[in-house]
Structures are given as structure tokens and as C-alpha cells.
Amino acid sequence: MSGTEKLRVAKSLATDLGSLYVQVVVGAAEHERVFYISEKLLCARSAFFRKALSEDWKEGQDKLVKLEEEDPEIFALYEYLSHHNKVPVLGSSKYRPETFEVDYRAEELLTAKLYILCEFLGDVISKNLLVDAMMEGLNETFLFPWPKTISMIYDGTSEHNLMRKLLQDFYILNAAPGWFVDMVVDEFPKEFLFAVCVGLVNKSYLSRSLPLKNDSQYYEKVEGESLNIGQSSNTEKRKKKAVRNE
């Protein structure tokens, strides 16, 4: 146990899970896994389970919910998350230099998959914890979000989703010329790239304090002629010279 972490906590933090458990069957038939979870806990966290376990639904009467299209491994992580408010995605307690990026990318993908499941389940508390986890990982590693992660989030969320905004803002705030040189455009969702472009334009506009000066910086260099700040354009100079020769 950490020397700064207290073992005792406020009794108000204790959750009465109740005695009624529901059966949640996750995955396709050949890979399904059965979870037994407190109905009270599920309904406290998830809008989906509140509706599914209402007495008006068969699932609520039978206390059985089937999630055939979901991944049992990801749901197991969700079960832990909903019980402990901790995000169980770390492959190890410490990154190894030789596999640093590979290890982190695996965690990043798990975080995205968990977030998409929570989006489907309507669990806002868990979604916010996963936003914190994504931010924590990005700030620790200083890696840009992976295109595969971004695509996954875009495929599993709606237009104004805030995890999308987090990924966009990370690129906008940390963009550097090298990113644009090395990036493969087709790996990113078009909506993401558009949002990043808009954000960069807004960032540039807000940081601009003076109008553009020194128009010569936009002149094309003419062989044999030099450009100095404040001089008239080369085109105008040539026009004047031609008039004098006439």
C-alpha cells in the first residue's frame, strides 16, 4: 500500500449493492460469458440497464440481459470499472523502453473500446473516468492519439461527443510541422481532420496580434534580383524600367 494513500475512507462512500443480482450474458454463443452483477449498481450507472431491467421489459422480469454483440473481455473491464471507479487498462505497472509505444497503444485501444461500451450503456460516470484515463495516458507518454484509436472513437460515437473533442484538441494544441509531413491522411476520419483544421485556424486567428507586414516575403524570387523589405514588387520595377527605355 502506498505511504500516502489512506486505508480508511468515509463511510458515505460505501455502496449498498443489495441482494438482487442480474445475469448478463455477453458475447456470441460460442464465446459468451455470464456475469452476475448487482441490479442496483447497474441501474445506478447505466441508462441502458435502467430501461432493460424495468418491469415493463422481459429482461427486467427475468433478470436476464443478453449482449450478444459485445466483447466479454471488454465487459469484464467495465464490471471492474463500475465497481471500483478505476480504469483497468495497464499492461504493466511500468513501461519498458523497448516496447514503450506498443504497450501504450494497447492501453489506448482498450480505453477507446471501454469508452464505446459505456457510450452504448449510457454510463456517464464511467465515460468521464475514461476521459480522465485517456488524458492521463497522453500526458504521460507525449504520444499523439493513434489513428486507429481515433477511428474507433469516431465509429462508436455521435457527432458532438466529448471524447472526440479531447482527441481533436490534443492535436490542435500540440501540432507541429513534422506531424503534417509524416501523417498518412487516409488513416484518419475525414471529420476529425476537418475539425483539427478548423481548430488550427481558430488558434492562429486568436494568437494573431498585428496585421501582416512586409509583403516582399510573398514575392517570387527573380533570378539576378534581390528583394529588400519595403521595395516595390519586381513586376512594378520591370514596368517602370520598360517605360524609361521607351
C-alpha positions, 0 to 999 in steps of 0.5 A: 500500500502506498505511504500516502494513500489512506486505508480508511475512507468515509463511510458515505462512500460505501455502496449498498449493492443489495441482494438482487443480482442480474445475469448478463450474458455477453458475447456470441454463443460460442464465446459468451460469458455470464456475469452476475452483477448487482441490479442496483449498481447497474441501474445506478450507472447505466441508462441502458440497464435502467430501461432493460431491467424495468418491469415493463421489459422481459429482461427486467422480469427475468433478470436476464440481459443478453449482449450478444454483440459485445466483447466479454473481455471488454465487459469484464473491464467495465464490471471492474470499472463500475465497481471500483471507479478505476480504469483497468487498462495497464499492461504493466505497472511500468513501461519498458523502453523497448516496447514503450509505444506498443504497450501504450497503444494497447492501453489506448485501444482498450480505453477507446473500446471501454469508452464505446461500451459505456457510450452504448450503456449510457454510463456517464460516470464511467465515460468521464473516468475514461476521459480522465484515463485517456488524458492521463495516458497522453500526458504521460507518454507525449504520444499523439492519439493513434489513428486507429484509436481515433477511428474507433472513437469516431465509429462508436460515437455521435457527432458532438461527443466529448471524447472526440473533442479531447482527441481533436484538441490534443492535436490542435494544441500540440501540432507541429510541422513534422506531424503534417509531413509524416501523417498518412491522411487516409488513416484518419476520419475525414471529420476529425481532420476537418475539425483539427483544421478548423481548430488550427485556424481558430488558434492562429486567428486568436494568437494573431496580434498585428496585421501582416507586414512586409509583403516582399516575403510573398514575392517570387524570387527573380533570378539576378534580383534581390528583394529588400523589405519595403521595395516595390514588387519586381513586376512594378520595377520591370514596368517602370524600367520598360517605360524609361527605355521607351 
